[in-house]
Amino acid sequence: MARLGGKVAIITGAAQGMGAAHARRFVAEGAKVVITDINREAGEGLAAELGSAAMFHTLDVANDAGWAAVVSAARERFGPVTALVNNAGILGPGKPCAELDEADFLKVCAINQTSVFLGAKHVIPSMIEAGGGSIVNISSISGIVAIYGTPNVAYAASKFAVRGITKQIAIEYGKQGIRANSVHPGYIRTPMMTAALDDEQIKIASGSVPIGRVGEVEDVSNLVVFLASDESGFVTGTEHIIDGGLTAL
Ligand SMILES: NC(=O)c1ccc[n+]([C@@H]2O[C@H](COP(=O)([O-])OP(=O)(O)OC[C@H]3O[C@@H](n4cnc5c(N)ncnc54)[C@H](O)[C@@H]3O)[C@@H](O)[C@H]2O)c1
């Protein structure tokens, strides 16, 4: 049986990388999916590839009004939203703290952190109407530990905040059938990773992972499908690390 049959999902930052993998997998598991991103061309291309179970809607996740429009479009096409994957995120400039501009700090927090609040705020009424839902917030191992050698206070602040927002939503809405969990990937091979690390650096990163490789997008989709599905019905308010053992060191 399809693990996400009957679910209506919004996935942010789904034009490429992990978000695109989640969209493909959600459709394969029987969900209706609203692919959202600021990259319209790639997003529309993916929606066309996935057929009638998918649609694309442009969304800058930091834009409150944009969220209202997406939730309303999802409802009109597929019905009330029952799954939300807050996946969109940016690394930002990655400068040492004393060299980072406030504007850059705030931009990273708007896209990685405020977005998670906005997404939840806008889908919760839809989930209550549907009798429940699952919110999956993509954080990072940077939301669990500080990363030595890669300065990025804005990314760390935003990804730790995702973890806190998730727990608070979980306890506020648990009795209304809404679950919220955070996902904390380590090194995952996506355009974000290949923009930040060259082949040699990816090889070194792989060697530092106890499991001996970097993660692939499908590794993360396996976990996100579980959290969005009814299989995880008693799992809420928790953080799920998927890093090949990196933070166990
Ligand atoms: N790749 C990794 O190793 C890794 C590790 C830990 C956590 N993460 C997190 O996983 C998530 C996905 O990362 P990825 O590696 O697939 O990234 P990616 O850069 O490959 O894809 C991110 C997508 O988000 C979109 N996006 C950027 N800003 C946006 C905005 N304001 N509104 C809407 N969409 C926007 C981009 O257009 C892109 O399609 C991010 O939250 C990232 O922080 C990634």
The ligand as a Gaussian input file, in Angstrom:
#p B3LYP/6-31G(d) Opt

LIG

0 1
 N       23.253000      19.390000       1.652000
 C       23.631000      19.224000       2.892000
 O       24.701000      18.654000       3.167000
 C       22.742000      19.681000       4.029000
 C       23.073000      19.296000       5.335000
 C       22.270000      19.653000       6.393000
 C       21.117000      20.384000       6.174000
 N       20.800000      20.781000       4.888000
 C       19.554000      21.525000       4.732000
 O       18.693000      20.796000       3.869000
 C       17.850000      21.701000       3.160000
 C       17.949000      21.412000       1.666000
 O       19.306000      21.602000       1.290000
 P       19.904000      21.185000      -0.134000
 O       21.270000      20.735000       0.149000
 O       18.966000      20.342000      -0.878000
 O       19.989000      22.647000      -0.773000
 P       20.000000      23.155000      -2.302000
 O       20.697000      24.469000      -2.264000
 O       20.499000      22.106000      -3.205000
 O       18.444000      23.391000      -2.566000
 C       17.759000      24.376000      -1.822000
 C       16.535000      24.834000      -2.587000
 O       15.938000      25.891000      -1.810000
 C       15.565000      26.933000      -2.674000
 N       15.510000      28.206000      -1.959000
 C       16.550000      28.990000      -1.558000
 N       16.070000      30.116000      -0.989000
 C       14.716000      30.027000      -1.013000
 C       13.670000      30.863000      -0.587000
 N       13.899000      32.067000      -0.018000
 N       12.397000      30.454000      -0.759000
 C       12.139000      29.265000      -1.351000
 N       13.082000      28.427000      -1.806000
 C       14.363000      28.821000      -1.630000
 C       16.613000      26.924000      -3.783000
 O       16.129000      27.568000      -4.967000
 C       16.844000      25.422000      -3.966000
 O       15.970000      24.872000      -4.931000
 C       18.285000      23.096000       3.573000
 O       17.447000      23.565000       4.594000
 C       19.697000      22.883000       4.090000
 O       20.077000      23.868000       5.018000
 C       21.593000      20.457000       3.829000

